[in-house]
Amino acid sequence: MKTKIATIVIVSVLALSSGAASAAGCLKGAAVGGVAGHVAGHHGLLGAAAGCAIGHHRASKQAKQVAHPAQQPAPTAQQTYAPATTPAR
């Protein structure tokens, strides 16, 4: 009984002492990933975890672009490719 109470007290203290976490993009990604994981073979929890990670990554990437709009990534080779024109005959 004492260990049960001690465990509850320790978990409560740790939960209340932690700072607020930024979950930007996590909820939307987790919802989409959970549905996709469930449809793909009843792996909803795994899909939700992966969706949360991807959603958070995309949200932080978008926040950086909004904060620094002048620092856009350089165009890749595919974006700058222009096909050669053939001379008229």
Gaussian input, Z-matrix of N, CA and C with variables (Angstrom, degrees):
# hf/3-21g

backbone

0 1
 N
 C     1     B1
 C     2     B2     1     A1
 N     3     B3     2     A2     1     D1
 C     4     B4     3     A3     2     D2
 C     5     B5     4     A4     3     D3
 N     6     B6     5     A5     4     D4
 C     7     B7     6     A6     5     D5
 C     8     B8     7     A7     6     D6
 N     9     B9     8     A8     7     D7
 C    10    B10     9     A9     8     D8
 C    11    B11    10    A10     9     D9
 N    12    B12    11    A11    10    D10
 C    13    B13    12    A12    11    D11
 C    14    B14    13    A13    12    D12
 N    15    B15    14    A14    13    D13
 C    16    B16    15    A15    14    D14
 C    17    B17    16    A16    15    D15
 N    18    B18    17    A17    16    D16
 C    19    B19    18    A18    17    D17
 C    20    B20    19    A19    18    D18
 N    21    B21    20    A20    19    D19
 C    22    B22    21    A21    20    D20
 C    23    B23    22    A22    21    D21
 N    24    B24    23    A23    22    D22
 C    25    B25    24    A24    23    D23
 C    26    B26    25    A25    24    D24
 N    27    B27    26    A26    25    D25
 C    28    B28    27    A27    26    D26
 C    29    B29    28    A28    27    D27
 N    30    B30    29    A29    28    D28
 C    31    B31    30    A30    29    D29
 C    32    B32    31    A31    30    D30
 N    33    B33    32    A32    31    D31
 C    34    B34    33    A33    32    D32
 C    35    B35    34    A34    33    D33
 N    36    B36    35    A35    34    D34
 C    37    B37    36    A36    35    D35
 C    38    B38    37    A37    36    D36
 N    39    B39    38    A38    37    D37
 C    40    B40    39    A39    38    D38
 C    41    B41    40    A40    39    D39
 N    42    B42    41    A41    40    D40
 C    43    B43    42    A42    41    D41
 C    44    B44    43    A43    42    D42
 N    45    B45    44    A44    43    D43
 C    46    B46    45    A45    44    D44
 C    47    B47    46    A46    45    D45
 N    48    B48    47    A47    46    D46
 C    49    B49    48    A48    47    D47
 C    50    B50    49    A49    48    D48
 N    51    B51    50    A50    49    D49
 C    52    B52    51    A51    50    D50
 C    53    B53    52    A52    51    D51
 N    54    B54    53    A53    52    D52
 C    55    B55    54    A54    53    D53
 C    56    B56    55    A55    54    D54
 N    57    B57    56    A56    55    D55
 C    58    B58    57    A57    56    D56
 C    59    B59    58    A58    57    D57
 N    60    B60    59    A59    58    D58
 C    61    B61    60    A60    59    D59
 C    62    B62    61    A61    60    D60
 N    63    B63    62    A62    61    D61
 C    64    B64    63    A63    62    D62
 C    65    B65    64    A64    63    D63
 N    66    B66    65    A65    64    D64
 C    67    B67    66    A66    65    D65
 C    68    B68    67    A67    66    D66
 N    69    B69    68    A68    67    D67
 C    70    B70    69    A69    68    D68
 C    71    B71    70    A70    69    D69
 N    72    B72    71    A71    70    D70
 C    73    B73    72    A72    71    D71
 C    74    B74    73    A73    72    D72
 N    75    B75    74    A74    73    D73
 C    76    B76    75    A75    74    D74
 C    77    B77    76    A76    75    D75
 N    78    B78    77    A77    76    D76
 C    79    B79    78    A78    77    D77
 C    80    B80    79    A79    78    D78
 N    81    B81    80    A80    79    D79
 C    82    B82    81    A81    80    D80
 C    83    B83    82    A82    81    D81
 N    84    B84    83    A83    82    D82
 C    85    B85    84    A84    83    D83
 C    86    B86    85    A85    84    D84
 N    87    B87    86    A86    85    D85
 C    88    B88    87    A87    86    D86
 C    89    B89    88    A88    87    D87
 N    90    B90    89    A89    88    D88
 C    91    B91    90    A90    89    D89
 C    92    B92    91    A91    90    D90
 N    93    B93    92    A92    91    D91
 C    94    B94    93    A93    92    D92
 C    95    B95    94    A94    93    D93
 N    96    B96    95    A95    94    D94
 C    97    B97    96    A96    95    D95
 C    98    B98    97    A97    96    D96
 N    99    B99    98    A98    97    D97
 C   100   B100    99    A99    98    D98
 C   101   B101   100   A100    99    D99
 N   102   B102   101   A101   100   D100
 C   103   B103   102   A102   101   D101
 C   104   B104   103   A103   102   D102
 N   105   B105   104   A104   103   D103
 C   106   B106   105   A105   104   D104
 C   107   B107   106   A106   105   D105
 N   108   B108   107   A107   106   D106
 C   109   B109   108   A108   107   D107
 C   110   B110   109   A109   108   D108
 N   111   B111   110   A110   109   D109
 C   112   B112   111   A111   110   D110
 C   113   B113   112   A112   111   D111
 N   114   B114   113   A113   112   D112
 C   115   B115   114   A114   113   D113
 C   116   B116   115   A115   114   D114
 N   117   B117   116   A116   115   D115
 C   118   B118   117   A117   116   D116
 C   119   B119   118   A118   117   D117
 N   120   B120   119   A119   118   D118
 C   121   B121   120   A120   119   D119
 C   122   B122   121   A121   120   D120
 N   123   B123   122   A122   121   D121
 C   124   B124   123   A123   122   D122
 C   125   B125   124   A124   123   D123
 N   126   B126   125   A125   124   D124
 C   127   B127   126   A126   125   D125
 C   128   B128   127   A127   126   D126
 N   129   B129   128   A128   127   D127
 C   130   B130   129   A129   128   D128
 C   131   B131   130   A130   129   D129
 N   132   B132   131   A131   130   D130
 C   133   B133   132   A132   131   D131
 C   134   B134   133   A133   132   D132
 N   135   B135   134   A134   133   D133
 C   136   B136   135   A135   134   D134
 C   137   B137   136   A136   135   D135
 N   138   B138   137   A137   136   D136
 C   139   B139   138   A138   137   D137
 C   140   B140   139   A139   138   D138
 N   141   B141   140   A140   139   D139
 C   142   B142   141   A141   140   D140
 C   143   B143   142   A142   141   D141
 N   144   B144   143   A143   142   D142
 C   145   B145   144   A144   143   D143
 C   146   B146   145   A145   144   D144
 N   147   B147   146   A146   145   D145
 C   148   B148   147   A147   146   D146
 C   149   B149   148   A148   147   D147
 N   150   B150   149   A149   148   D148
 C   151   B151   150   A150   149   D149
 C   152   B152   151   A151   150   D150
 N   153   B153   152   A152   151   D151
 C   154   B154   153   A153   152   D152
 C   155   B155   154   A154   153   D153
 N   156   B156   155   A155   154   D154
 C   157   B157   156   A156   155   D155
 C   158   B158   157   A157   156   D156
 N   159   B159   158   A158   157   D157
 C   160   B160   159   A159   158   D158
 C   161   B161   160   A160   159   D159
 N   162   B162   161   A161   160   D160
 C   163   B163   162   A162   161   D161
 C   164   B164   163   A163   162   D162
 N   165   B165   164   A164   163   D163
 C   166   B166   165   A165   164   D164
 C   167   B167   166   A166   165   D165
 N   168   B168   167   A167   166   D166
 C   169   B169   168   A168   167   D167
 C   170   B170   169   A169   168   D168
 N   171   B171   170   A170   169   D169
 C   172   B172   171   A171   170   D170
 C   173   B173   172   A172   171   D171
 N   174   B174   173   A173   172   D172
 C   175   B175   174   A174   173   D173
 C   176   B176   175   A175   174   D174
 N   177   B177   176   A176   175   D175
 C   178   B178   177   A177   176   D176
 C   179   B179   178   A178   177   D177
 N   180   B180   179   A179   178   D178
 C   181   B181   180   A180   179   D179
 C   182   B182   181   A181   180   D180
 N   183   B183   182   A182   181   D181
 C   184   B184   183   A183   182   D182
 C   185   B185   184   A184   183   D183
 N   186   B186   185   A185   184   D184
 C   187   B187   186   A186   185   D185
 C   188   B188   187   A187   186   D186
 N   189   B189   188   A188   187   D187
 C   190   B190   189   A189   188   D188
 C   191   B191   190   A190   189   D189
 N   192   B192   191   A191   190   D190
 C   193   B193   192   A192   191   D191
 C   194   B194   193   A193   192   D192
 N   195   B195   194   A194   193   D193
 C   196   B196   195   A195   194   D194
 C   197   B197   196   A196   195   D195
 N   198   B198   197   A197   196   D196
 C   199   B199   198   A198   197   D197
 C   200   B200   199   A199   198   D198
 N   201   B201   200   A200   199   D199
 C   202   B202   201   A201   200   D200
 C   203   B203   202   A202   201   D201
 N   204   B204   203   A203   202   D202
 C   205   B205   204   A204   203   D203
 C   206   B206   205   A205   204   D204
 N   207   B207   206   A206   205   D205
 C   208   B208   207   A207   206   D206
 C   209   B209   208   A208   207   D207
 N   210   B210   209   A209   208   D208
 C   211   B211   210   A210   209   D209
 C   212   B212   211   A211   210   D210
 N   213   B213   212   A212   211   D211
 C   214   B214   213   A213   212   D212
 C   215   B215   214   A214   213   D213
 N   216   B216   215   A215   214   D214
 C   217   B217   216   A216   215   D215
 C   218   B218   217   A217   216   D216
 N   219   B219   218   A218   217   D217
 C   220   B220   219   A219   218   D218
 C   221   B221   220   A220   219   D219
 N   222   B222   221   A221   220   D220
 C   223   B223   222   A222   221   D221
 C   224   B224   223   A223   222   D222
 N   225   B225   224   A224   223   D223
 C   226   B226   225   A225   224   D224
 C   227   B227   226   A226   225   D225
 N   228   B228   227   A227   226   D226
 C   229   B229   228   A228   227   D227
 C   230   B230   229   A229   228   D228
 N   231   B231   230   A230   229   D229
 C   232   B232   231   A231   230   D230
 C   233   B233   232   A232   231   D231
 N   234   B234   233   A233   232   D232
 C   235   B235   234   A234   233   D233
 C   236   B236   235   A235   234   D234
 N   237   B237   236   A236   235   D235
 C   238   B238   237   A237   236   D236
 C   239   B239   238   A238   237   D237
 N   240   B240   239   A239   238   D238
 C   241   B241   240   A240   239   D239
 C   242   B242   241   A241   240   D240
 N   243   B243   242   A242   241   D241
 C   244   B244   243   A243   242   D242
 C   245   B245   244   A244   243   D243
 N   246   B246   245   A245   244   D244
 C   247   B247   246   A246   245   D245
 C   248   B248   247   A247   246   D246
 N   249   B249   248   A248   247   D247
 C   250   B250   249   A249   248   D248
 C   251   B251   250   A250   249   D249
 N   252   B252   251   A251   250   D250
 C   253   B253   252   A252   251   D251
 C   254   B254   253   A253   252   D252
 N   255   B255   254   A254   253   D253
 C   256   B256   255   A255   254   D254
 C   257   B257   256   A256   255   D255
 N   258   B258   257   A257   256   D256
 C   259   B259   258   A258   257   D257
 C   260   B260   259   A259   258   D258
 N   261   B261   260   A260   259   D259
 C   262   B262   261   A261   260   D260
 C   263   B263   262   A262   261   D261
 N   264   B264   263   A263   262   D262
 C   265   B265   264   A264   263   D263
 C   266   B266   265   A265   264   D264

   B1=1.4409
   B2=1.5269
   B3=1.3519
   B4=1.4619
   B5=1.5221
   B6=1.3281
   B7=1.4653
   B8=1.5304
   B9=1.3151
   B10=1.4631
   B11=1.5293
   B12=1.3108
   B13=1.4686
   B14=1.5280
   B15=1.3184
   B16=1.4599
   B17=1.5311
   B18=1.3185
   B19=1.4636
   B20=1.5168
   B21=1.3125
   B22=1.4664
   B23=1.5220
   B24=1.3157
   B25=1.4642
   B26=1.5280
   B27=1.3180
   B28=1.4688
   B29=1.5269
   B30=1.3191
   B31=1.4634
   B32=1.5238
   B33=1.3111
   B34=1.4647
   B35=1.5166
   B36=1.3135
   B37=1.4662
   B38=1.5220
   B39=1.3194
   B40=1.4617
   B41=1.5250
   B42=1.3046
   B43=1.4616
   B44=1.5255
   B45=1.3118
   B46=1.4622
   B47=1.5208
   B48=1.3190
   B49=1.4634
   B50=1.5257
   B51=1.3236
   B52=1.4598
   B53=1.5254
   B54=1.3314
   B55=1.4536
   B56=1.5124
   B57=1.3071
   B58=1.4602
   B59=1.5253
   B60=1.2916
   B61=1.4617
   B62=1.5159
   B63=1.3066
   B64=1.4506
   B65=1.5269
   B66=1.3055
   B67=1.4613
   B68=1.5197
   B69=1.3161
   B70=1.4610
   B71=1.5139
   B72=1.3171
   B73=1.4528
   B74=1.5091
   B75=1.3045
   B76=1.4634
   B77=1.5185
   B78=1.3064
   B79=1.4553
   B80=1.5190
   B81=1.3272
   B82=1.4634
   B83=1.5280
   B84=1.3137
   B85=1.4611
   B86=1.5132
   B87=1.3321
   B88=1.4580
   B89=1.5242
   B90=1.3225
   B91=1.4630
   B92=1.5260
   B93=1.3240
   B94=1.4678
   B95=1.5275
   B96=1.3161
   B97=1.4577
   B98=1.5155
   B99=1.3215
   B100=1.4551
   B101=1.5162
   B102=1.3322
   B103=1.4667
   B104=1.5258
   B105=1.3255
   B106=1.4719
   B107=1.5306
   B108=1.3124
   B109=1.4589
   B110=1.5165
   B111=1.3247
   B112=1.4588
   B113=1.5308
   B114=1.3229
   B115=1.4540
   B116=1.5271
   B117=1.3337
   B118=1.4686
   B119=1.5228
   B120=1.2950
   B121=1.4610
   B122=1.5092
   B123=1.3051
   B124=1.4654
   B125=1.5248
   B126=1.3190
   B127=1.4647
   B128=1.5213
   B129=1.3184
   B130=1.4590
   B131=1.5104
   B132=1.3213
   B133=1.4612
   B134=1.5244
   B135=1.3140
   B136=1.4632
   B137=1.5374
   B138=1.3206
   B139=1.4596
   B140=1.5173
   B141=1.3164
   B142=1.4591
   B143=1.5233
   B144=1.3250
   B145=1.4679
   B146=1.5203
   B147=1.3295
   B148=1.4667
   B149=1.5221
   B150=1.3259
   B151=1.4609
   B152=1.5173
   B153=1.3155
   B154=1.4687
   B155=1.5206
   B156=1.3282
   B157=1.4678
   B158=1.5268
   B159=1.3259
   B160=1.4652
   B161=1.5225
   B162=1.3196
   B163=1.4626
   B164=1.5152
   B165=1.3189
   B166=1.4659
   B167=1.5294
   B168=1.3257
   B169=1.4655
   B170=1.5235
   B171=1.3312
   B172=1.4640
   B173=1.5270
   B174=1.3253
   B175=1.4609
   B176=1.5231
   B177=1.3227
   B178=1.4699
   B179=1.5254
   B180=1.3303
   B181=1.4594
   B182=1.5302
   B183=1.3433
   B184=1.4625
   B185=1.5278
   B186=1.3237
   B187=1.4614
   B188=1.5256
   B189=1.3288
   B190=1.4679
   B191=1.5236
   B192=1.3339
   B193=1.4549
   B194=1.5161
   B195=1.3158
   B196=1.4625
   B197=1.5246
   B198=1.3276
   B199=1.4630
   B200=1.5223
   B201=1.3228
   B202=1.4608
   B203=1.5247
   B204=1.3384
   B205=1.4670
   B206=1.5297
   B207=1.3173
   B208=1.4653
   B209=1.5221
   B210=1.2992
   B211=1.4549
   B212=1.5227
   B213=1.3212
   B214=1.4515
   B215=1.5225
   B216=1.3126
   B217=1.4643
   B218=1.5289
   B219=1.3255
   B220=1.4580
   B221=1.5251
   B222=1.3251
   B223=1.4643
   B224=1.5270
   B225=1.3153
   B226=1.4574
   B227=1.5163
   B228=1.3047
   B229=1.4585
   B230=1.5257
   B231=1.3114
   B232=1.4511
   B233=1.5219
   B234=1.3123
   B235=1.4535
   B236=1.5193
   B237=1.3101
   B238=1.4556
   B239=1.5164
   B240=1.3113
   B241=1.4506
   B242=1.5218
   B243=1.3128
   B244=1.4562
   B245=1.5200
   B246=1.3180
   B247=1.4509
   B248=1.5293
   B249=1.3124
   B250=1.4699
   B251=1.5271
   B252=1.3195
   B253=1.4541
   B254=1.5196
   B255=1.2745
   B256=1.4575
   B257=1.5254
   B258=1.3106
   B259=1.4664
   B260=1.5180
   B261=1.3075
   B262=1.4665
   B263=1.5220
   B264=1.3091
   B265=1.4679
   B266=1.4774
   A1=110.83
   A2=115.77
   A3=118.94
   A4=111.20
   A5=117.92
   A6=120.05
   A7=111.12
   A8=116.34
   A9=120.14
   A10=110.49
   A11=117.12
   A12=121.63
   A13=110.17
   A14=117.05
   A15=120.76
   A16=110.56
   A17=116.77
   A18=120.70
   A19=110.73
   A20=117.47
   A21=121.20
   A22=110.88
   A23=117.50
   A24=121.39
   A25=110.57
   A26=117.70
   A27=121.06
   A28=110.88
   A29=116.40
   A30=119.80
   A31=110.75
   A32=117.49
   A33=121.11
   A34=111.89
   A35=116.28
   A36=120.18
   A37=110.82
   A38=117.43
   A39=120.51
   A40=111.86
   A41=117.29
   A42=120.80
   A43=111.23
   A44=116.96
   A45=120.05
   A46=112.69
   A47=118.06
   A48=120.11
   A49=112.76
   A50=117.62
   A51=118.52
   A52=109.76
   A53=115.24
   A54=120.69
   A55=111.05
   A56=114.69
   A57=119.68
   A58=109.54
   A59=116.27
   A60=121.07
   A61=109.60
   A62=116.25
   A63=121.25
   A64=108.12
   A65=115.83
   A66=120.66
   A67=111.42
   A68=116.77
   A69=120.10
   A70=110.33
   A71=116.30
   A72=121.21
   A73=114.47
   A74=117.78
   A75=120.84
   A76=111.54
   A77=118.07
   A78=119.83
   A79=112.18
   A80=116.13
   A81=119.54
   A82=110.01
   A83=116.95
   A84=121.13
   A85=112.33
   A86=116.30
   A87=119.85
   A88=111.18
   A89=116.98
   A90=119.93
   A91=110.64
   A92=116.17
   A93=119.98
   A94=110.71
   A95=117.22
   A96=121.00
   A97=112.95
   A98=116.81
   A99=120.54
   A100=112.24
   A101=115.87
   A102=119.70
   A103=110.22
   A104=116.54
   A105=120.18
   A106=110.83
   A107=117.49
   A108=120.85
   A109=112.11
   A110=116.44
   A111=119.91
   A112=110.58
   A113=116.19
   A114=120.59
   A115=110.72
   A116=116.69
   A117=121.05
   A118=113.16
   A119=118.52
   A120=118.64
   A121=113.75
   A122=118.91
   A123=123.30
   A124=112.37
   A125=116.08
   A126=121.66
   A127=109.11
   A128=116.54
   A129=122.11
   A130=113.60
   A131=117.59
   A132=120.53
   A133=111.15
   A134=116.30
   A135=120.46
   A136=110.59
   A137=116.47
   A138=120.68
   A139=111.80
   A140=117.28
   A141=121.07
   A142=111.48
   A143=116.65
   A144=120.01
   A145=110.97
   A146=116.64
   A147=119.86
   A148=110.59
   A149=117.27
   A150=120.90
   A151=112.25
   A152=116.71
   A153=120.83
   A154=110.45
   A155=116.53
   A156=120.37
   A157=110.90
   A158=117.09
   A159=120.45
   A160=110.74
   A161=117.20
   A162=120.45
   A163=112.20
   A164=116.67
   A165=120.15
   A166=110.46
   A167=117.04
   A168=120.95
   A169=110.77
   A170=116.73
   A171=119.94
   A172=112.02
   A173=117.15
   A174=120.35
   A175=111.19
   A176=117.23
   A177=119.16
   A178=110.69
   A179=117.04
   A180=121.17
   A181=110.42
   A182=116.35
   A183=120.59
   A184=110.84
   A185=117.60
   A186=120.74
   A187=110.89
   A188=117.09
   A189=120.16
   A190=111.06
   A191=116.92
   A192=120.08
   A193=111.39
   A194=117.06
   A195=120.61
   A196=110.01
   A197=117.26
   A198=121.25
   A199=112.22
   A200=117.73
   A201=122.59
   A202=109.56
   A203=118.04
   A204=119.16
   A205=113.59
   A206=119.10
   A207=121.22
   A208=111.46
   A209=118.08
   A210=121.28
   A211=110.80
   A212=117.09
   A213=121.59
   A214=109.20
   A215=117.84
   A216=119.33
   A217=110.89
   A218=115.95
   A219=121.45
   A220=109.47
   A221=118.14
   A222=119.66
   A223=111.12
   A224=114.92
   A225=119.68
   A226=109.90
   A227=116.57
   A228=121.27
   A229=110.93
   A230=118.06
   A231=120.66
   A232=111.54
   A233=117.65
   A234=121.14
   A235=112.03
   A236=118.99
   A237=121.30
   A238=112.84
   A239=118.27
   A240=122.29
   A241=110.24
   A242=116.40
   A243=122.07
   A244=107.23
   A245=117.99
   A246=119.14
   A247=110.92
   A248=114.42
   A249=119.48
   A250=108.38
   A251=115.14
   A252=119.32
   A253=109.22
   A254=115.97
   A255=120.07
   A256=108.97
   A257=118.25
   A258=119.86
   A259=111.45
   A260=115.98
   A261=121.53
   A262=108.75
   A263=118.24
   A264=121.59
   A265=111.50
   D1=-40.40
   D2=-179.71
   D3=-65.73
   D4=-36.73
   D5=179.98
   D6=-68.69
   D7=-34.73
   D8=177.74
   D9=-64.45
   D10=-44.77
   D11=178.98
   D12=-66.43
   D13=-41.89
   D14=179.54
   D15=-63.14
   D16=-40.41
   D17=178.58
   D18=-64.31
   D19=-43.84
   D20=178.64
   D21=-62.48
   D22=-42.16
   D23=179.70
   D24=-64.90
   D25=-44.18
   D26=-178.73
   D27=-65.28
   D28=-43.91
   D29=179.11
   D30=-64.50
   D31=-40.44
   D32=178.86
   D33=-63.85
   D34=-43.83
   D35=179.34
   D36=-63.73
   D37=-43.72
   D38=179.08
   D39=-65.53
   D40=-39.04
   D41=-179.24
   D42=-68.25
   D43=-39.17
   D44=-177.82
   D45=-80.15
   D46=-23.44
   D47=-176.73
   D48=-88.17
   D49=-13.96
   D50=-179.23
   D51=-74.66
   D52=148.75
   D53=179.38
   D54=-74.91
   D55=168.11
   D56=179.10
   D57=-71.21
   D58=132.23
   D59=-179.21
   D60=-93.08
   D61=143.22
   D62=177.10
   D63=-88.26
   D64=113.44
   D65=-177.15
   D66=-107.46
   D67=36.11
   D68=-178.13
   D69=-61.86
   D70=120.83
   D71=178.57
   D72=84.56
   D73=-15.17
   D74=-174.97
   D75=-70.18
   D76=-42.67
   D77=-175.68
   D78=-66.41
   D79=-44.49
   D80=179.22
   D81=-65.33
   D82=-44.74
   D83=179.28
   D84=-63.86
   D85=-38.71
   D86=179.34
   D87=-67.52
   D88=-37.66
   D89=178.62
   D90=-64.86
   D91=-47.90
   D92=179.60
   D93=-65.27
   D94=-44.98
   D95=179.80
   D96=-64.80
   D97=-36.84
   D98=178.37
   D99=-65.01
   D100=-42.78
   D101=177.54
   D102=-65.74
   D103=-45.77
   D104=-179.93
   D105=-62.64
   D106=-41.18
   D107=178.90
   D108=-66.41
   D109=-36.82
   D110=178.69
   D111=-67.05
   D112=-43.16
   D113=-179.89
   D114=-67.10
   D115=-34.41
   D116=-176.11
   D117=-84.16
   D118=19.23
   D119=174.42
   D120=125.12
   D121=34.28
   D122=176.09
   D123=58.87
   D124=43.74
   D125=175.02
   D126=-117.34
   D127=50.27
   D128=-175.62
   D129=-62.65
   D130=-40.44
   D131=-178.42
   D132=-67.37
   D133=-42.17
   D134=177.85
   D135=-65.03
   D136=-41.77
   D137=177.87
   D138=-64.79
   D139=-38.18
   D140=178.53
   D141=-65.50
   D142=-40.40
   D143=178.78
   D144=-65.48
   D145=-44.00
   D146=178.79
   D147=-67.27
   D148=-40.69
   D149=178.50
   D150=-63.34
   D151=-37.19
   D152=177.42
   D153=-63.80
   D154=-44.60
   D155=-179.42
   D156=-64.13
   D157=-43.73
   D158=-179.72
   D159=-68.62
   D160=-42.27
   D161=178.94
   D162=-62.80
   D163=-40.68
   D164=178.57
   D165=-66.21
   D166=-39.99
   D167=178.60
   D168=-62.46
   D169=-45.53
   D170=-179.60
   D171=-66.25
   D172=-37.50
   D173=179.43
   D174=-66.86
   D175=-40.37
   D176=179.14
   D177=-70.41
   D178=-34.24
   D179=176.95
   D180=-64.91
   D181=-42.00
   D182=178.51
   D183=-67.89
   D184=-37.16
   D185=178.87
   D186=-64.30
   D187=-37.51
   D188=177.09
   D189=-65.79
   D190=-38.78
   D191=179.71
   D192=-68.15
   D193=-35.87
   D194=178.12
   D195=-70.06
   D196=-38.90
   D197=-178.57
   D198=-70.48
   D199=-33.77
   D200=-177.83
   D201=-130.15
   D202=75.90
   D203=-175.18
   D204=-69.26
   D205=-22.45
   D206=-178.18
   D207=-75.77
   D208=-20.00
   D209=-176.89
   D210=-96.58
   D211=59.21
   D212=176.76
   D213=-75.17
   D214=148.39
   D215=179.50
   D216=-65.20
   D217=148.29
   D218=179.77
   D219=-66.91
   D220=145.74
   D221=179.62
   D222=-64.39
   D223=145.10
   D224=179.52
   D225=-85.15
   D226=174.90
   D227=-178.47
   D228=-62.46
   D229=-34.82
   D230=179.16
   D231=-67.22
   D232=-34.49
   D233=-178.61
   D234=-76.40
   D235=-26.49
   D236=-177.16
   D237=-98.16
   D238=-3.05
   D239=-176.94
   D240=-70.83
   D241=128.40
   D242=174.38
   D243=-124.37
   D244=123.41
   D245=-177.40
   D246=-66.14
   D247=146.30
   D248=-179.70
   D249=-72.05
   D250=140.34
   D251=177.91
   D252=-91.49
   D253=145.94
   D254=178.84
   D255=-89.40
   D256=139.97
   D257=-179.83
   D258=-65.54
   D259=146.98
   D260=179.49
   D261=-71.73
   D262=145.81
   D263=-179.12
   D264=-101.42

